[in-house]
Amino acid sequence: MKKYLVIIALLLNSITTIGQDNFLDSYSIHAQSGWVLPTNDFVKGNNTQHTPISLIYATSFRYERQSDGSRPWHQLYDYPSYGLGVYIADFNVKNQLGKPIALYGFMSSYVINKPKWSLKTEFSLGLAFNWQHFSLENPFNDVMGASLSCYIDAGLSAYRLIGSKFEIGVGLSLSHFSNGAMAKPNKGLNVITPKLSLKYKPYGAFEYAQTQLPTFNSTIEDLTTIFIGSHNVLTILPKEDVDKQYNKKSYLVFGLDKRFLKRFTYKHSLGIGFGLGYNQYIGTTYYVENREIRLRESNLMERFNLNAYLSYEYKIHKLHLFIEPGYYIYRSIYDEAPNFFQRIGLRYQINKNWFCSIGLRAQHFSVAQYIEWGIGLRM
């Protein structure tokens, strides 16, 4: 759990340092009902109920702080708001995934801002718990390997002002739940949910302040990152001994990444990157003798890779969101992952030169490989 708390700490720490300026508080409730994407057999119906888990119902409560435009960065980043929320969900098939509850931080900014209506992007990141996860009692559940997972949500919402202190909104969210392969099986859960929102704004209508914006100078950044992590392996033993049927173990992952980014605006950067990676894996085989499970062999496998990727970065003050589709140019023969991989993460600028980061490396756009915890140098 400590590892996941760092994710929220990075986000909330950056949110805290963004402001300490003038902000306006509001409160909202969001009702969501949508679809579970059929990305694995468990949600398709390979569960104890033999019924597809196709629908999700959720409610979210938020406390939000809206910037007022009194600082240049308010305008540069489209008058962002941020806050904390609680998310509560349920599914159409009972006793399979539980009723997850998520605590999260979020950031939002305007795409369109008119006196009576607005269109806003929204990004949330947090921890979800209360899962009915994989266990000997729930062996079909390869979606969630542990009781705790990440909660990632991205959405777009339109709001209409009603009276002077209320807004109603409609939107669409894409949410992902996963533990980053720190406990397997962990195929993850992806949902799409339309939502209705009601927001109470005690401060009422107001006009955003206008300040002079600084001059932007395009730059090329050289980023060097060292990361470390771990991946979890689940071994299914022969079924003759049910009590020892599942064996889990975590193995070391680390690597070095080099990125070159062209910053086109204060918010957007695009570039390329190259990485060297290493991860361990112990291959084991078992056999049964006199109804006892015996180890046949156990070998430590050293796996290396060389990869290249495109890197897009969206920056809000000291917080950077990056998305990186990549390809393995070289991999050890023991590595069975597909050549094409994806990475999404957050980078926080500690000072002018140093930053810390967290990234999730995945395959097939839905299956987590491992989480990368990094420290880096910016030139």
C-alpha positions as CSV (number, residue, x, y, z in Angstrom):
1,M,0.0,0.0,0.0
2,K,2.9,2.4,0.7
3,K,3.9,2.2,-3.0
4,Y,0.4,3.3,-4.1
5,L,0.4,6.1,-1.6
6,V,3.4,7.6,-3.3
7,I,1.4,7.9,-6.5
8,I,-1.2,10.1,-4.8
9,A,1.5,12.0,-2.8
10,L,3.3,12.9,-6.1
11,L,0.0,14.3,-7.5
12,L,-1.1,16.1,-4.4
13,N,2.3,17.5,-3.6
14,S,2.5,19.0,-7.1
15,I,-1.1,20.3,-6.8
16,T,-0.2,21.9,-3.5
17,T,2.9,23.6,-4.9
18,I,1.0,24.8,-7.9
19,G,-1.0,27.2,-6.0
20,Q,-1.2,28.9,-2.7
21,D,-2.7,31.7,-4.7
22,N,-6.3,32.7,-4.9
23,F,-8.8,29.8,-5.4
24,L,-12.6,29.3,-5.2
25,D,-14.1,26.2,-3.6
26,S,-17.0,24.1,-4.8
27,Y,-18.6,20.7,-4.1
28,S,-20.2,18.2,-6.6
29,I,-21.8,14.8,-6.9
30,H,-21.5,12.6,-10.0
31,A,-23.7,9.7,-11.0
32,Q,-22.2,7.2,-13.5
33,S,-23.6,4.2,-15.4
34,G,-21.7,2.5,-18.2
35,W,-20.0,-0.5,-19.7
36,V,-17.2,-2.9,-18.7
37,L,-15.0,-3.5,-21.7
38,P,-14.8,-7.3,-22.5
39,T,-11.0,-7.4,-22.4
40,N,-10.6,-10.8,-20.7
41,D,-12.5,-14.1,-20.2
42,F,-13.5,-13.4,-16.6
43,V,-15.7,-10.4,-17.5
44,K,-16.9,-12.2,-20.6
45,G,-18.6,-14.8,-18.4
46,N,-15.9,-17.3,-17.3
47,N,-16.8,-16.7,-13.6
48,T,-18.7,-18.6,-10.9
49,Q,-22.0,-17.0,-12.1
50,H,-21.3,-17.9,-15.8
51,T,-22.6,-14.4,-16.6
52,P,-20.8,-11.5,-18.4
53,I,-19.9,-8.6,-16.1
54,S,-20.9,-6.0,-18.6
55,L,-22.3,-3.0,-16.6
56,I,-20.9,-0.8,-13.8
57,Y,-22.8,1.8,-11.6
58,A,-20.9,4.4,-9.7
59,T,-21.2,7.5,-7.6
60,S,-18.5,10.1,-6.9
61,F,-18.3,13.0,-4.5
62,R,-15.8,15.8,-5.0
63,Y,-14.3,18.8,-3.3
64,E,-12.8,21.2,-5.9
65,R,-10.7,24.4,-5.9
66,Q,-10.9,26.6,-9.0
67,S,-8.1,29.0,-9.9
68,D,-9.3,32.6,-10.5
69,G,-6.7,33.9,-13.1
70,S,-4.8,36.1,-10.7
71,R,-1.5,34.4,-11.6
72,P,0.0,34.0,-15.1
73,W,0.1,30.2,-14.8
74,H,-3.7,30.2,-14.2
75,Q,-4.1,31.5,-17.8
76,L,-1.3,29.5,-19.3
77,Y,-2.9,26.2,-18.2
78,D,-6.5,27.1,-19.0
79,Y,-7.6,28.1,-15.5
80,P,-7.1,24.6,-13.9
81,S,-9.0,23.3,-10.9
82,Y,-8.0,20.4,-8.6
83,G,-9.4,18.6,-5.6
84,L,-10.1,15.3,-3.9
85,G,-12.9,12.8,-4.5
86,V,-14.4,9.5,-3.3
87,Y,-15.6,7.0,-5.9
88,I,-18.0,4.1,-5.1
89,A,-18.9,1.4,-7.7
90,D,-20.9,-1.8,-8.2
91,F,-21.4,-4.3,-11.0
92,N,-24.4,-6.0,-12.7
93,V,-23.1,-9.4,-11.5
94,K,-22.7,-9.8,-7.7
95,N,-20.0,-11.7,-5.7
96,Q,-17.4,-11.5,-8.4
97,L,-15.5,-8.2,-8.2
98,G,-16.9,-6.8,-5.0
99,K,-17.9,-3.1,-4.6
100,P,-14.7,-1.1,-5.1
101,I,-14.2,2.3,-3.4
102,A,-11.5,4.7,-4.6
103,L,-9.9,7.8,-3.0
104,Y,-8.4,10.0,-5.6
105,G,-7.0,13.4,-6.5
106,F,-8.0,15.1,-9.8
107,M,-7.1,18.0,-12.0
108,S,-9.3,19.7,-14.6
109,S,-8.9,22.5,-17.2
110,Y,-11.1,24.3,-19.7
111,V,-11.4,23.5,-23.3
112,I,-14.2,26.1,-23.8
113,N,-15.2,28.6,-21.2
114,K,-18.3,30.7,-21.8
115,P,-20.3,32.8,-19.3
116,K,-23.2,30.3,-19.2
117,W,-21.5,27.0,-20.1
118,S,-18.1,25.3,-20.3
119,L,-16.3,22.2,-21.6
120,K,-13.6,20.7,-19.4
121,T,-11.0,17.9,-19.4
122,E,-10.7,15.9,-16.2
123,F,-7.9,13.5,-15.1
124,S,-8.0,11.5,-11.8
125,L,-5.6,9.3,-10.1
126,G,-6.0,7.3,-6.8
127,L,-6.3,4.1,-4.9
128,A,-9.2,1.6,-5.1
129,F,-9.9,-1.0,-2.4
130,N,-12.7,-3.3,-1.3
131,W,-12.2,-5.7,-4.3
132,Q,-13.2,-9.3,-4.3
133,H,-9.9,-10.4,-5.7
134,F,-8.1,-13.6,-6.8
135,S,-7.8,-16.3,-4.2
136,L,-8.3,-20.0,-3.7
137,E,-11.9,-19.2,-3.0
138,N,-12.1,-17.0,-6.2
139,P,-9.7,-18.8,-8.6
140,F,-11.4,-17.6,-11.8
141,N,-10.8,-14.0,-11.1
142,D,-7.7,-13.1,-13.1
143,V,-8.8,-9.4,-13.4
144,M,-7.7,-8.3,-9.9
145,G,-4.8,-10.0,-8.1
146,A,-5.0,-8.0,-4.8
147,S,-7.4,-6.1,-2.6
148,L,-5.8,-2.8,-3.5
149,S,-5.4,-1.3,-7.0
150,C,-4.7,2.0,-8.9
151,Y,-7.6,4.0,-10.2
152,I,-7.0,6.1,-13.3
153,D,-9.7,8.1,-15.0
154,A,-9.7,10.5,-17.9
155,G,-12.8,12.3,-19.1
156,L,-14.5,15.2,-20.8
157,S,-17.5,17.0,-19.4
158,A,-19.8,19.9,-20.4
159,Y,-21.3,22.1,-17.7
160,R,-24.2,24.5,-17.8
161,L,-24.8,27.3,-15.2
162,I,-28.2,27.1,-13.4
163,G,-29.0,30.2,-11.4
164,S,-26.0,31.8,-9.8
165,K,-24.5,29.0,-7.6
166,F,-25.2,25.6,-9.4
167,E,-24.0,23.9,-12.5
168,I,-25.3,20.7,-14.1
169,G,-23.0,18.6,-16.3
170,V,-22.9,15.7,-18.7
171,G,-19.7,13.9,-19.6
172,L,-17.9,10.7,-20.5
173,S,-15.2,8.9,-18.6
174,L,-12.7,6.1,-19.4
175,S,-11.5,4.4,-16.2
176,H,-8.8,1.8,-15.6
177,F,-8.2,-0.3,-12.5
178,S,-5.0,-2.3,-12.1
179,N,-2.3,-3.0,-9.5
180,G,0.6,-2.6,-12.0
181,A,1.4,-6.3,-11.9
182,M,2.6,-6.2,-8.3
183,A,0.2,-9.0,-7.6
184,K,-0.9,-11.5,-10.3
185,P,-3.1,-12.5,-12.0
186,N,-3.8,-8.9,-12.9
187,K,-5.4,-8.4,-16.3
188,G,-7.0,-5.2,-15.1
189,L,-10.5,-3.7,-15.6
190,N,-11.5,-1.0,-18.2
191,V,-14.8,0.8,-18.1
192,I,-16.6,3.6,-20.1
193,T,-19.2,5.5,-18.2
194,P,-21.4,8.5,-19.2
195,K,-22.1,10.7,-16.2
196,L,-24.4,13.3,-14.8
197,S,-23.0,16.0,-12.4
198,L,-24.4,18.6,-10.1
199,K,-22.0,21.2,-8.7
200,Y,-22.5,23.7,-5.9
201,K,-20.4,26.9,-6.2
202,P,-20.8,29.0,-3.0
203,Y,-18.8,31.9,-4.5
204,G,-21.4,32.3,-7.4
205,A,-20.5,33.7,-10.8
206,F,-17.2,35.7,-11.1
207,E,-14.9,37.1,-13.8
208,Y,-11.5,35.6,-14.2
209,A,-8.6,38.1,-13.7
210,Q,-6.4,38.9,-16.7
211,T,-2.6,39.2,-16.3
212,Q,0.3,39.6,-18.8
213,L,1.6,36.3,-19.9
214,P,5.4,35.7,-20.1
215,T,7.1,35.2,-23.4
216,F,7.6,31.6,-24.5
217,N,10.9,30.4,-25.9
218,S,10.9,27.0,-27.6
219,T,13.5,24.6,-26.1
220,I,14.9,21.1,-26.5
221,E,15.2,19.1,-23.3
222,D,17.5,16.2,-22.6
223,L,16.1,13.9,-19.9
224,T,18.0,11.0,-18.3
225,T,16.1,8.7,-16.0
226,I,17.1,5.7,-13.8
227,F,14.1,3.5,-12.7
228,I,13.6,0.5,-10.5
229,G,10.6,-1.8,-10.0
230,S,9.4,-5.3,-9.7
231,H,7.1,-7.8,-11.5
232,N,5.1,-10.5,-9.9
233,V,4.9,-14.1,-11.3
234,L,2.1,-16.5,-10.5
235,T,2.9,-20.2,-10.9
236,I,0.0,-22.7,-11.0
237,L,1.0,-26.0,-9.6
238,P,-0.6,-29.3,-10.2
239,K,-4.2,-29.5,-8.8
240,E,-3.6,-32.6,-6.7
241,D,-2.6,-30.4,-3.8
242,V,-5.1,-27.5,-3.8
243,D,-3.6,-25.9,-0.7
244,K,-0.3,-25.4,-2.6
245,Q,-1.8,-24.8,-6.0
246,Y,-0.6,-21.2,-6.3
247,N,2.9,-19.8,-5.8
248,K,3.7,-16.0,-6.2
249,K,7.1,-14.4,-6.3
250,S,8.4,-10.9,-7.2
251,Y,11.5,-10.2,-9.3
252,L,13.7,-7.2,-9.8
253,V,13.3,-4.7,-12.7
254,F,15.5,-1.7,-13.4
255,G,16.7,0.3,-16.4
256,L,18.0,3.6,-17.9
257,D,16.0,5.9,-20.3
258,K,17.2,8.8,-22.4
259,R,14.6,11.2,-23.9
260,F,14.9,14.2,-26.2
261,L,11.9,16.5,-26.1
262,K,11.0,19.5,-28.2
263,R,8.8,21.9,-26.2
264,F,6.4,23.6,-28.6
265,T,4.3,25.5,-26.0
266,Y,4.3,25.8,-22.3
267,K,2.0,22.8,-22.2
268,H,3.0,20.4,-25.0
269,S,6.2,18.6,-25.8
270,L,7.0,15.8,-28.3
271,G,10.1,13.8,-28.8
272,I,11.8,10.4,-28.9
273,G,13.4,8.1,-26.3
274,F,15.6,5.1,-26.0
275,G,15.8,2.7,-23.1
276,L,17.9,-0.2,-21.7
277,G,16.1,-2.6,-19.4
278,Y,16.8,-5.6,-17.2
279,N,14.5,-7.9,-15.3
280,Q,14.8,-11.3,-13.6
281,Y,12.7,-14.3,-13.8
282,I,13.1,-17.7,-12.1
283,G,11.8,-20.5,-14.3
284,T,10.5,-23.5,-12.3
285,T,9.0,-26.8,-13.2
286,Y,7.2,-29.2,-10.9
287,Y,6.1,-32.8,-10.9
288,V,3.9,-35.0,-8.6
289,E,5.3,-38.1,-6.8
290,N,3.3,-40.0,-4.3
291,R,0.8,-37.2,-4.3
292,E,3.5,-34.7,-3.2
293,I,4.6,-31.8,-5.3
294,R,8.3,-31.8,-6.0
295,L,10.5,-29.2,-7.6
296,R,12.1,-30.5,-10.8
297,E,14.4,-27.5,-11.5
298,S,14.7,-23.8,-10.8
299,N,16.8,-21.4,-13.0
300,L,17.4,-17.7,-12.7
301,M,16.9,-16.1,-16.1
302,E,18.6,-12.8,-16.9
303,R,16.5,-10.8,-19.4
304,F,17.7,-7.7,-21.1
305,N,16.0,-5.4,-23.6
306,L,16.7,-2.4,-25.8
307,N,13.7,-0.2,-26.8
308,A,12.8,3.0,-28.6
309,Y,9.6,5.0,-28.2
310,L,7.8,8.2,-29.0
311,S,7.2,10.6,-26.1
312,Y,4.4,13.1,-25.7
313,E,4.2,15.2,-22.6
314,Y,1.5,17.5,-21.2
315,K,2.8,19.9,-18.6
316,I,0.9,21.8,-15.8
317,H,3.4,23.9,-13.8
318,K,5.7,21.3,-12.1
319,L,3.6,18.2,-13.0
320,H,4.1,16.4,-16.3
321,L,1.9,13.7,-17.7
322,F,3.6,11.6,-20.3
323,I,2.4,9.0,-22.8
324,E,4.9,6.8,-24.6
325,P,4.2,4.0,-27.2
326,G,7.3,2.0,-27.8
327,Y,8.9,-1.0,-29.5
328,Y,11.5,-3.5,-28.3
329,I,14.4,-3.4,-30.7
330,Y,16.1,-6.3,-28.9
331,R,14.8,-8.7,-26.2
332,S,16.3,-11.8,-24.5
333,I,14.8,-15.1,-25.8
334,Y,13.3,-15.7,-22.3
335,D,11.2,-12.6,-22.6
336,E,7.7,-13.5,-23.9
337,A,6.2,-10.0,-23.8
338,P,5.0,-8.6,-27.2
339,N,7.3,-6.2,-29.1
340,F,4.9,-3.3,-28.9
341,F,4.5,-1.8,-25.4
342,Q,2.9,1.3,-23.9
343,R,3.9,3.6,-21.0
344,I,1.9,6.2,-19.2
345,G,3.1,8.1,-16.1
346,L,3.7,11.3,-14.1
347,R,6.9,13.3,-13.7
348,Y,7.3,15.9,-11.0
349,Q,9.9,18.6,-11.3
350,I,11.7,18.9,-7.9
351,N,13.8,21.8,-9.0
352,K,15.4,23.2,-12.2
353,N,17.4,20.0,-12.9
354,W,16.1,17.1,-10.9
355,F,12.8,15.3,-11.2
356,C,11.1,12.1,-9.9
357,S,8.7,10.0,-11.9
358,I,6.3,7.0,-11.8
359,G,5.3,5.1,-14.9
360,L,3.2,2.1,-15.7
361,R,4.5,-0.1,-18.5
362,A,1.8,-2.2,-20.2
363,Q,1.0,-4.4,-23.2
364,H,-2.1,-4.8,-25.4
365,F,-3.2,-1.4,-24.0
366,S,-4.7,-3.1,-21.0
367,V,-2.3,-5.5,-19.3
368,A,0.2,-4.1,-16.9
369,Q,3.8,-5.4,-16.9
370,Y,5.3,-3.4,-14.0
371,I,5.5,0.0,-12.4
372,E,8.7,2.1,-12.8
373,W,9.8,4.3,-9.9
374,G,12.4,6.8,-11.3
375,I,14.7,9.7,-10.5
376,G,16.1,11.8,-13.3
377,L,18.2,14.7,-14.5
378,R,17.0,17.4,-16.9
379,M,19.4,19.3,-19.2
